[in-house]
Amino acid sequence: MLDQYGYFVYDNKRFYPAGQVTDGKLTFDLRSEAQSGKLIRAPFKLYVELPKSVLGKIQHRLAQRDVGISWIKERNFVISTEHDADVFSSLLARLYALEL
């Protein structure tokens, strides 16, 4: 896929050899996000932690306190690793030198 299109697709996101990943709306450089500590691994997902507005921070804290507001979702750039996580991890290590 990299040879033919210049990117590979995983979790409906395009990953480019230079380190960029995009979902069509947002684009991030995985290497710089990892160096800044904003690329975080969690069970079955890898995500870029996005800055939150004041209202977003309040909503996130309310959701964390479990006050019954289930419709509030954490607003981060999430890459689901539920499928083929070992292959995806190998690609990240080989292409971007990321060991997560």
C-alpha positions in Angstrom: 0.0 0.0 0.0 2.9 2.4 0.8 4.5 1.7 -2.6 1.3 2.1 -4.5 -0.4 5.0 -2.8 2.3 6.6 -0.6 0.4 5.8 2.6 -1.2 2.9 4.5 -4.7 2.9 6.1 -5.4 1.7 9.6 -8.6 2.4 11.5 -9.8 4.6 8.6 -6.8 6.9 9.0 -4.0 7.5 6.5 -0.4 7.0 7.7 2.3 8.6 5.6 6.0 7.6 5.7 7.1 11.0 7.0 5.1 10.5 10.2 1.8 12.3 9.4 -1.5 10.7 10.2 -4.8 12.1 9.1 -8.5 11.2 9.3 -9.4 13.7 6.6 -10.1 16.5 9.1 -7.2 16.5 11.5 -3.5 15.8 10.7 -0.8 15.1 13.2 2.9 14.2 13.1 3.2 11.1 15.2 7.0 11.6 15.9 6.5 15.1 17.3 3.4 14.1 19.3 5.4 11.2 20.8 8.3 13.5 21.7 6.0 16.0 23.3 4.3 13.3 25.4 0.9 13.8 23.7 0.9 10.4 22.0 -0.6 8.1 24.6 -1.2 4.3 24.5 -4.1 2.9 26.4 -5.8 -0.5 26.2 -6.9 -1.1 22.6 -6.2 2.5 21.5 -3.5 4.9 20.8 -4.4 8.6 20.9 -3.1 12.1 20.6 -4.3 14.2 23.5 -5.9 17.3 22.2 -6.0 20.6 24.1 -9.4 21.3 25.6 -11.3 24.6 25.9 -12.4 25.7 29.4 -15.8 24.3 28.7 -14.3 21.0 27.4 -12.2 20.7 30.6 -15.3 21.2 32.8 -17.3 18.6 30.7 -14.4 16.1 30.9 -14.1 16.5 34.7 -17.9 16.1 35.1 -17.7 12.9 33.0 -14.8 11.6 35.0 -16.7 12.1 38.2 -19.4 9.9 36.7 -22.3 12.3 37.4 -24.5 10.5 34.9 -23.6 12.5 31.9 -22.8 9.6 29.5 -23.1 11.6 26.3 -20.0 13.6 27.1 -17.1 12.0 25.3 -13.4 12.6 25.6 -12.3 14.7 22.6 -9.0 13.2 21.4 -7.6 11.9 18.1 -8.1 8.2 18.7 -6.6 5.3 16.7 -8.3 2.0 17.7 -5.9 -0.9 18.0 -8.5 -3.6 18.5 -7.6 -5.3 15.2 -4.1 -6.4 14.1 -2.4 -4.5 16.9 0.8 -6.5 16.5 1.1 -5.6 12.8 0.3 -1.9 13.5 2.9 -1.8 16.3 5.5 -3.2 14.0 4.7 -0.6 11.4 5.0 2.2 13.9 8.3 0.9 15.1 9.7 0.3 11.6 8.4 3.5 9.9 8.6 6.0 12.7 10.9 4.4 15.2 8.1 4.5 17.8 8.1 1.9 20.5 4.9 2.2 22.4 
